[in-house]
Amino acid sequence: MKKVLVFILIGLIIFPNVSIAANQHVMEDKDLNEKMTRKELATIGVRLKDLENLVQFYEDKNIFPDVKGWATPYINLAYSFDIMKGTTDDKFEPDANVTYIEFLTVIMRVMGYADGIDFVKYPEDYYNKALELGLANMYIPYEQTITRGFAYDIITELLTKH
């Protein structure tokens, strides 16, 4: 009963974003065996939050000196809307592999959960909140890197459930 209630609450929280995200292209189902990168996760976060219409306004900004190319506006948006943070104040590491906890954190931020309110200590509070919400699998270590296929399956499952 608790799990059903959690999923209903999650649905109520993300329904406005999901209904739009489900109708748009969130993630391609190609190269699914490849490790997911931080720039790909930023792009997914922006699309799930339905912010892609703002990309053109973030193309000329350069928040992180190590970010270049097509992902720049997505990373700028993800940072500006608190979907993702840099690895340091002036570094994003766009080509670094994504860990399970980074992925879960982005999903929870898209759902409206906030740093300093819903979780404070990284990664413990974030992982515990994801477990509490039924988003995390306790048998997957939070520091494990994830593939594009893993992310695709989780996102597809979340979008079809809600």
Contacts in CASP RR format, 6 or more apart in sequence:
PFRMAT RR
TARGET T0000
AUTHOR 0000-0000-0000
METHOD contacts of the structure
MODEL  1
MKKVLVFILIGLIIFPNVSIAANQHVMEDKDLNEKMTRKELATIGVRLKD
LENLVQFYEDKNIFPDVKGWATPYINLAYSFDIMKGTTDDKFEPDANVTY
IEFLTVIMRVMGYADGIDFVKYPEDYYNKALELGLANMYIPYEQTITRGF
AYDIITELLTKH
3 134 0 8 1.000
6 132 0 8 1.000
6 133 0 8 1.000
6 134 0 8 1.000
7 134 0 8 1.000
7 161 0 8 1.000
7 162 0 8 1.000
10 111 0 8 1.000
10 133 0 8 1.000
10 135 0 8 1.000
10 162 0 8 1.000
11 18 0 8 1.000
11 161 0 8 1.000
11 162 0 8 1.000
13 111 0 8 1.000
13 112 0 8 1.000
14 110 0 8 1.000
14 111 0 8 1.000
14 112 0 8 1.000
14 158 0 8 1.000
14 162 0 8 1.000
15 162 0 8 1.000
17 48 0 8 1.000
17 49 0 8 1.000
17 50 0 8 1.000
17 110 0 8 1.000
17 111 0 8 1.000
18 48 0 8 1.000
18 158 0 8 1.000
18 159 0 8 1.000
18 162 0 8 1.000
20 50 0 8 1.000
21 47 0 8 1.000
21 48 0 8 1.000
21 50 0 8 1.000
21 159 0 8 1.000
22 159 0 8 1.000
22 160 0 8 1.000
24 47 0 8 1.000
24 50 0 8 1.000
24 52 0 8 1.000
25 47 0 8 1.000
26 44 0 8 1.000
26 47 0 8 1.000
26 48 0 8 1.000
26 155 0 8 1.000
26 159 0 8 1.000
27 40 0 8 1.000
27 44 0 8 1.000
27 47 0 8 1.000
27 148 0 8 1.000
27 151 0 8 1.000
27 152 0 8 1.000
27 155 0 8 1.000
29 149 0 8 1.000
29 152 0 8 1.000
30 148 0 8 1.000
31 148 0 8 1.000
32 147 0 8 1.000
32 148 0 8 1.000
32 149 0 8 1.000
32 152 0 8 1.000
33 147 0 8 1.000
33 148 0 8 1.000
33 149 0 8 1.000
34 147 0 8 1.000
34 148 0 8 1.000
35 97 0 8 1.000
35 98 0 8 1.000
35 145 0 8 1.000
35 146 0 8 1.000
35 147 0 8 1.000
35 148 0 8 1.000
36 97 0 8 1.000
36 98 0 8 1.000
36 103 0 8 1.000
36 145 0 8 1.000
36 146 0 8 1.000
36 147 0 8 1.000
36 148 0 8 1.000
36 149 0 8 1.000
36 150 0 8 1.000
36 151 0 8 1.000
37 94 0 8 1.000
37 95 0 8 1.000
37 96 0 8 1.000
37 97 0 8 1.000
37 98 0 8 1.000
38 75 0 8 1.000
38 84 0 8 1.000
38 92 0 8 1.000
38 93 0 8 1.000
38 94 0 8 1.000
38 95 0 8 1.000
38 96 0 8 1.000
38 97 0 8 1.000
38 98 0 8 1.000
38 102 0 8 1.000
39 67 0 8 1.000
39 71 0 8 1.000
39 74 0 8 1.000
39 75 0 8 1.000
39 94 0 8 1.000
39 95 0 8 1.000
40 71 0 8 1.000
40 98 0 8 1.000
40 148 0 8 1.000
41 84 0 8 1.000
41 98 0 8 1.000
41 102 0 8 1.000
41 103 0 8 1.000
41 106 0 8 1.000
41 151 0 8 1.000
42 71 0 8 1.000
42 74 0 8 1.000
42 75 0 8 1.000
42 77 0 8 1.000
42 78 0 8 1.000
42 79 0 8 1.000
42 83 0 8 1.000
42 84 0 8 1.000
42 94 0 8 1.000
43 71 0 8 1.000
43 74 0 8 1.000
43 78 0 8 1.000
44 106 0 8 1.000
44 151 0 8 1.000
44 155 0 8 1.000
45 78 0 8 1.000
45 83 0 8 1.000
45 84 0 8 1.000
45 106 0 8 1.000
45 110 0 8 1.000
46 52 0 8 1.000
46 55 0 8 1.000
46 74 0 8 1.000
46 77 0 8 1.000
46 78 0 8 1.000
46 81 0 8 1.000
46 83 0 8 1.000
48 107 0 8 1.000
48 110 0 8 1.000
48 155 0 8 1.000
49 81 0 8 1.000
49 83 0 8 1.000
49 110 0 8 1.000
51 77 0 8 1.000
51 81 0 8 1.000
54 77 0 8 1.000
55 73 0 8 1.000
55 74 0 8 1.000
55 77 0 8 1.000
56 73 0 8 1.000
57 73 0 8 1.000
58 72 0 8 1.000
58 73 0 8 1.000
58 74 0 8 1.000
58 76 0 8 1.000
58 77 0 8 1.000
58 80 0 8 1.000
59 72 0 8 1.000
59 73 0 8 1.000
61 72 0 8 1.000
61 73 0 8 1.000
61 76 0 8 1.000
62 72 0 8 1.000
62 76 0 8 1.000
63 75 0 8 1.000
63 76 0 8 1.000
63 79 0 8 1.000
63 80 0 8 1.000
63 92 0 8 1.000
64 75 0 8 1.000
64 79 0 8 1.000
64 86 0 8 1.000
64 90 0 8 1.000
64 91 0 8 1.000
64 92 0 8 1.000
64 94 0 8 1.000
65 90 0 8 1.000
65 91 0 8 1.000
66 91 0 8 1.000
66 92 0 8 1.000
66 93 0 8 1.000
66 94 0 8 1.000
67 75 0 8 1.000
67 76 0 8 1.000
67 92 0 8 1.000
67 94 0 8 1.000
71 94 0 8 1.000
75 84 0 8 1.000
75 92 0 8 1.000
75 94 0 8 1.000
77 83 0 8 1.000
78 84 0 8 1.000
78 106 0 8 1.000
79 85 0 8 1.000
79 86 0 8 1.000
79 92 0 8 1.000
82 109 0 8 1.000
82 114 0 8 1.000
82 115 0 8 1.000
83 106 0 8 1.000
83 109 0 8 1.000
83 110 0 8 1.000
84 106 0 8 1.000
84 109 0 8 1.000
86 92 0 8 1.000
86 93 0 8 1.000
87 93 0 8 1.000
87 96 0 8 1.000
97 145 0 8 1.000
97 146 0 8 1.000
98 145 0 8 1.000
98 146 0 8 1.000
98 151 0 8 1.000
99 142 0 8 1.000
99 143 0 8 1.000
99 144 0 8 1.000
99 145 0 8 1.000
99 146 0 8 1.000
100 136 0 8 1.000
100 140 0 8 1.000
100 141 0 8 1.000
100 142 0 8 1.000
100 143 0 8 1.000
100 144 0 8 1.000
100 145 0 8 1.000
100 146 0 8 1.000
101 122 0 8 1.000
101 123 0 8 1.000
101 126 0 8 1.000
101 127 0 8 1.000
101 130 0 8 1.000
101 142 0 8 1.000
101 143 0 8 1.000
103 146 0 8 1.000
103 151 0 8 1.000
103 154 0 8 1.000
104 126 0 8 1.000
104 127 0 8 1.000
104 130 0 8 1.000
104 135 0 8 1.000
104 136 0 8 1.000
104 142 0 8 1.000
105 122 0 8 1.000
105 123 0 8 1.000
105 126 0 8 1.000
105 130 0 8 1.000
107 130 0 8 1.000
107 135 0 8 1.000
107 154 0 8 1.000
107 158 0 8 1.000
108 118 0 8 1.000
108 119 0 8 1.000
108 126 0 8 1.000
108 129 0 8 1.000
108 130 0 8 1.000
108 133 0 8 1.000
108 135 0 8 1.000
109 115 0 8 1.000
113 119 0 8 1.000
113 129 0 8 1.000
118 129 0 8 1.000
119 125 0 8 1.000
119 126 0 8 1.000
119 128 0 8 1.000
119 129 0 8 1.000
123 142 0 8 1.000
123 143 0 8 1.000
127 136 0 8 1.000
127 142 0 8 1.000
130 136 0 8 1.000
131 138 0 8 1.000
136 142 0 8 1.000
END
